[in-house]
């Protein structure tokens, strides 16, 4: 769920969420499992969060979809066999904890970038702590969107209607390996409070957690994304002029292209029916409206808003 508040309140929320977080590099040979949900590390029993369960399954080459359906004794048998194999060619894992819960596990190559570090950079770059922002955060992902209301522009929908669009910047990050750190353009439709996230062509703005380039290049990336977002305004206006013969068929094609599930595609189609129309603007709006569906994770919201942005990038004169 996306919330609206001040940047200062987001900083407070993220700080509170991370109070019990810590990292340790631990020996692989001192790891064993009771089941998928519990394991032992260096003589201490700990819980295993779903994010860490998936990372361990991938690392040990045991499909999570299979493990999660197994009885606990079979889970333990599979995991303990493969962790012993892993220990033969790897000494340590970089482990991320929240109290007594393992939330992520990586190799030594991983370079952590915490959400608080991103927020600190925003303050250093002069963002006002009292400014209005939109955010979504859960155990898997952090998504922050900062609208720039003084740059609002209009998109003509015909029949004397004018939609107001607010440009801005979106920051996304996962401390547990769901996705890389990204700085992208954000466009926010005032009339329905839908938003989309779109990559600009001006610079590299996505940074994997294998270096510190995300922080090192933060000011330059931020400036380039702001500069490049002007092209998105042009694309948005063009989308309202681009006719679509069969919007539902187009939604099916786009959903497959951008990796949406059948259920996600159905949510998008239902959202389209709430505001139907025969332009690319209406197709894009169905994805951004779907991102407001109750019960979605932050990653789901990002995926749908990003799909809307990817479709926007396809609009050409």
C-alpha positions as CSV (number, residue, x, y, z in Angstrom):
1,X,0.0,0.0,0.0
2,X,1.3,3.5,-0.9
3,X,1.1,6.1,1.9
4,X,1.4,9.9,1.7
5,X,3.3,11.7,4.4
6,X,6.4,13.9,4.9
7,X,10.0,12.9,4.2
8,X,10.8,13.4,7.9
9,X,8.1,10.8,8.9
10,X,9.5,8.3,6.4
11,X,13.0,8.7,7.9
12,X,11.5,8.1,11.4
13,X,9.6,5.0,10.2
14,X,12.6,3.5,8.4
15,X,14.9,4.2,11.4
16,X,12.4,2.5,13.8
17,X,12.2,-0.5,11.4
18,X,15.9,-0.9,11.3
19,X,16.8,-0.6,15.0
20,X,17.2,-4.4,15.4
21,X,19.0,-4.9,12.1
22,X,22.6,-6.1,12.0
23,X,24.9,-8.0,9.7
24,X,27.4,-10.8,10.3
25,X,29.7,-12.9,8.1
26,X,29.3,-16.5,9.3
27,X,30.9,-19.9,8.6
28,X,28.8,-22.0,6.2
29,X,29.9,-25.2,8.0
30,X,28.2,-24.0,11.2
31,X,24.8,-23.9,9.5
32,X,22.1,-26.6,9.7
33,X,18.4,-26.7,9.4
34,X,15.4,-28.0,11.4
35,X,13.1,-27.0,8.5
36,X,12.7,-24.2,6.1
37,X,11.5,-21.9,8.8
38,X,14.2,-22.6,11.4
39,X,17.9,-23.2,11.4
40,X,21.0,-23.2,13.5
41,X,23.9,-20.8,13.0
42,X,27.0,-21.1,15.1
43,X,25.2,-22.9,17.8
44,X,22.2,-20.5,17.9
45,X,18.7,-21.4,16.7
46,X,17.1,-18.7,14.6
47,X,14.0,-18.1,12.5
48,X,14.3,-17.8,8.7
49,X,12.2,-15.0,7.1
50,X,10.6,-15.8,3.7
51,X,13.1,-13.5,1.9
52,X,16.0,-15.6,3.4
53,X,14.2,-18.9,2.6
54,X,14.1,-18.0,-1.1
55,X,17.7,-16.8,-1.2
56,X,18.9,-20.0,0.5
57,X,16.8,-22.1,-1.8
58,X,18.3,-20.4,-4.8
59,X,21.9,-20.6,-3.4
60,X,21.6,-24.3,-2.5
61,X,19.8,-25.1,-5.8
62,X,16.7,-26.5,-4.3
63,X,13.5,-25.0,-5.8
64,X,11.6,-23.0,-3.2
65,X,8.3,-24.0,-4.8
66,X,9.3,-27.7,-4.1
67,X,10.7,-27.1,-0.6
68,X,7.7,-25.1,0.7
69,X,5.4,-28.0,-0.1
70,X,7.6,-30.7,1.6
71,X,7.0,-31.9,5.1
72,X,9.5,-30.5,7.6
73,X,11.7,-33.6,7.9
74,X,12.2,-33.6,4.1
75,X,12.9,-29.9,4.1
76,X,15.6,-30.5,6.7
77,X,17.0,-33.5,4.7
78,X,17.3,-31.5,1.5
79,X,18.7,-28.3,3.0
80,X,21.2,-30.0,5.3
81,X,22.5,-32.2,2.4
82,X,23.1,-29.2,0.2
83,X,24.5,-26.9,2.8
84,X,27.1,-29.5,3.5
85,X,27.9,-29.5,-0.3
86,X,28.1,-25.7,-0.2
87,X,30.5,-25.8,2.7
88,X,33.0,-27.8,0.6
89,X,33.7,-24.8,-1.7
90,X,32.5,-21.8,0.3
91,X,33.7,-20.7,3.7
92,X,31.2,-18.0,4.7
93,X,27.9,-16.3,4.0
94,X,27.1,-12.6,4.5
95,X,24.0,-12.7,6.7
96,X,21.5,-10.0,7.4
97,X,19.5,-10.2,10.6
98,X,16.5,-8.5,12.3
99,X,16.9,-9.6,15.9
100,X,16.8,-13.4,16.0
101,X,15.5,-13.7,12.4
102,X,17.6,-14.2,9.4
103,X,16.3,-11.9,6.7
104,X,18.8,-12.4,3.9
105,X,21.9,-14.4,3.0
106,X,24.5,-13.5,0.3
107,X,28.0,-14.3,-0.8
108,X,31.0,-12.1,0.1
109,X,30.5,-10.2,-3.2
110,X,27.4,-8.5,-1.9
111,X,27.7,-4.8,-1.0
112,X,24.8,-3.7,1.4
113,X,23.0,-0.5,0.8
114,X,20.5,0.3,3.5
115,X,17.4,2.4,3.1
116,X,18.6,4.8,5.8
117,X,21.7,5.5,3.7
118,X,19.5,6.5,0.7
119,X,17.4,8.8,2.9
120,X,20.5,10.4,4.3
121,X,21.7,11.1,0.8
122,X,18.4,12.9,0.1
123,X,18.9,15.2,3.0
124,X,22.5,15.9,1.9
125,X,21.2,16.8,-1.6
126,X,18.9,19.4,-0.1
127,X,15.5,17.7,0.0
128,X,13.2,19.4,2.5
129,X,12.3,17.0,5.4
130,X,8.8,18.6,5.5
131,X,8.1,18.0,1.8
132,X,5.2,15.6,0.8
133,X,6.3,12.2,-0.4
134,X,4.6,8.9,-1.2
135,X,6.1,5.6,0.1
136,X,5.6,1.9,0.5
137,X,7.8,-0.3,2.6
138,X,7.7,-3.9,3.8
139,X,10.2,-6.7,4.7
140,X,11.1,-7.0,1.0
141,X,11.4,-3.6,-0.5
142,X,11.4,0.2,0.0
143,X,9.8,2.5,-2.5
144,X,9.9,6.3,-2.1
145,X,8.4,8.8,-4.6
146,X,8.8,12.6,-4.4
147,X,6.5,14.7,-6.5
148,X,7.6,18.1,-7.7
149,X,4.3,20.0,-7.7
150,X,5.8,23.2,-9.1
151,X,6.5,21.4,-12.4
152,X,2.9,20.2,-12.9
153,X,1.9,19.9,-16.6
154,X,-1.4,19.2,-18.4
155,X,-2.4,16.4,-20.8
156,X,-5.3,17.2,-23.0
157,X,-7.9,14.4,-23.0
158,X,-10.3,16.1,-25.4
159,X,-13.8,17.3,-24.8
160,X,-12.3,20.2,-22.9
161,X,-10.8,17.9,-20.2
162,X,-7.3,18.5,-19.0
163,X,-5.4,16.0,-16.8
164,X,-2.8,17.4,-14.5
165,X,0.4,15.3,-14.2
166,X,3.0,15.9,-11.6
167,X,6.6,14.8,-12.4
168,X,9.0,13.7,-9.7
169,X,11.6,11.1,-8.7
170,X,11.3,7.5,-7.5
171,X,13.8,5.7,-5.3
172,X,13.6,1.9,-4.9
173,X,15.7,-0.5,-3.0
174,X,15.7,-3.9,-1.4
175,X,17.9,-4.8,1.5
176,X,17.1,-8.5,1.0
177,X,18.0,-9.0,-2.6
178,X,14.6,-8.5,-4.4
179,X,16.0,-5.8,-6.7
180,X,18.8,-3.3,-7.3
181,X,18.8,0.3,-6.1
182,X,17.3,2.5,-8.7
183,X,16.6,6.2,-9.2
184,X,13.9,6.8,-11.8
185,X,11.5,9.3,-13.2
186,X,8.0,9.4,-11.5
187,X,4.8,10.8,-13.0
188,X,1.7,11.3,-10.8
189,X,-1.8,11.8,-12.1
190,X,-3.6,14.1,-9.8
191,X,-7.2,13.3,-10.7
192,X,-7.0,9.7,-9.7
193,X,-3.7,9.7,-7.7
194,X,-2.2,7.1,-10.0
195,X,1.6,7.1,-10.5
196,X,4.1,5.4,-12.8
197,X,7.8,4.8,-12.7
198,X,9.9,5.1,-15.8
199,X,13.6,4.9,-16.6
200,X,15.2,7.9,-18.3
201,X,17.6,7.4,-21.2
202,X,20.1,10.0,-19.9
203,X,22.2,7.8,-17.5
204,X,22.7,4.5,-15.7
205,X,20.3,4.7,-12.8
206,X,20.1,1.1,-11.6
207,X,22.9,-0.2,-9.3
208,X,23.3,-3.8,-8.3
209,X,24.4,-4.5,-4.8
210,X,28.0,-5.4,-5.8
211,X,29.6,-2.0,-5.5
212,X,29.2,1.4,-3.9
213,X,28.4,3.1,-7.2
214,X,24.9,3.8,-6.1
215,X,26.0,6.2,-3.4
216,X,29.1,7.4,-5.2
217,X,27.1,8.5,-8.2
218,X,24.1,9.6,-6.3
219,X,24.2,13.4,-7.1
220,X,25.1,12.9,-10.8
221,X,22.4,10.2,-11.2
222,X,19.8,12.4,-9.5
223,X,20.5,15.4,-11.7
224,X,20.5,13.3,-14.9
225,X,17.1,11.7,-14.0
226,X,15.6,15.1,-13.3
227,X,16.9,16.4,-16.6
228,X,15.7,13.3,-18.5
229,X,12.2,13.3,-17.1
230,X,11.2,16.2,-19.5
231,X,11.1,13.5,-22.3
232,X,8.5,11.6,-20.2
233,X,6.2,14.7,-20.3
234,X,6.4,14.6,-24.1
235,X,5.6,10.8,-24.1
236,X,2.7,11.3,-21.8
237,X,1.1,13.9,-24.0
238,X,1.7,11.7,-27.1
239,X,0.0,8.7,-25.3
240,X,-3.2,10.7,-25.1
241,X,-3.1,11.1,-28.9
242,X,-2.2,7.4,-29.7
243,X,-5.2,5.4,-30.7
244,X,-5.5,1.7,-29.7
245,X,-8.0,-0.5,-31.6
246,X,-8.3,-3.2,-29.0
247,X,-7.1,-2.1,-25.5
248,X,-7.8,-5.4,-23.8
249,X,-5.8,-7.3,-26.3
250,X,-3.0,-4.7,-25.9
251,X,-3.0,-5.2,-22.2
252,X,-2.7,-9.0,-22.6
253,X,0.4,-8.4,-24.9
254,X,2.0,-5.9,-22.6
255,X,1.4,-8.0,-19.5
256,X,3.2,-11.0,-21.1
257,X,6.0,-8.8,-22.4
258,X,6.7,-7.3,-18.9
259,X,6.3,-10.5,-16.9
260,X,3.0,-10.0,-15.2
261,X,1.2,-13.1,-13.9
262,X,-2.3,-14.0,-15.0
263,X,-3.8,-12.7,-11.8
264,X,-1.9,-9.4,-12.2
265,X,-3.1,-9.1,-15.8
266,X,-6.7,-9.6,-14.6
267,X,-6.3,-6.9,-12.0
268,X,-5.0,-4.6,-14.8
269,X,-8.0,-5.4,-17.0
270,X,-10.4,-4.8,-14.2
271,X,-8.8,-1.4,-13.6
272,X,-9.1,-0.6,-17.3
273,X,-12.9,-1.1,-17.1
274,X,-13.1,1.6,-14.4
275,X,-11.8,4.2,-16.8
276,X,-12.0,2.7,-20.4
277,X,-10.8,4.5,-23.5
278,X,-9.1,3.9,-26.8
279,X,-5.7,5.5,-26.3
280,X,-2.4,4.4,-25.0
281,X,-3.0,6.9,-22.1
282,X,-5.9,4.7,-21.0
283,X,-3.9,1.5,-21.3
284,X,-1.1,2.9,-19.2
285,X,-3.5,4.2,-16.7
286,X,-5.0,0.7,-16.2
287,X,-1.5,-0.5,-14.9
288,X,-1.0,2.5,-12.6
289,X,-4.6,2.2,-11.3
290,X,-4.0,-1.6,-10.7
291,X,-1.0,-0.6,-8.4
292,X,-3.5,0.8,-5.9
293,X,-5.2,-2.5,-5.4
294,X,-5.5,-3.5,-1.7
295,X,-3.2,-6.2,-0.4
296,X,-0.3,-5.7,-2.8
297,X,3.3,-5.9,-1.6
298,X,5.7,-3.1,-2.3
299,X,7.3,-5.2,-5.0
300,X,3.8,-5.7,-6.6
301,X,3.2,-1.9,-6.6
302,X,6.6,-1.3,-8.1
303,X,6.1,-3.9,-10.8
304,X,2.8,-2.5,-12.0
305,X,3.9,1.1,-11.9
306,X,7.1,0.2,-13.7
307,X,5.1,-1.7,-16.4
308,X,3.1,1.5,-16.9
309,X,6.4,3.4,-17.3
310,X,7.8,0.8,-19.7
311,X,4.7,1.1,-21.9
312,X,5.0,4.9,-21.8
313,X,8.6,4.6,-23.1
314,X,7.2,2.8,-26.2
315,X,5.1,5.8,-27.2
316,X,6.6,7.5,-30.3
317,X,5.6,10.5,-32.4
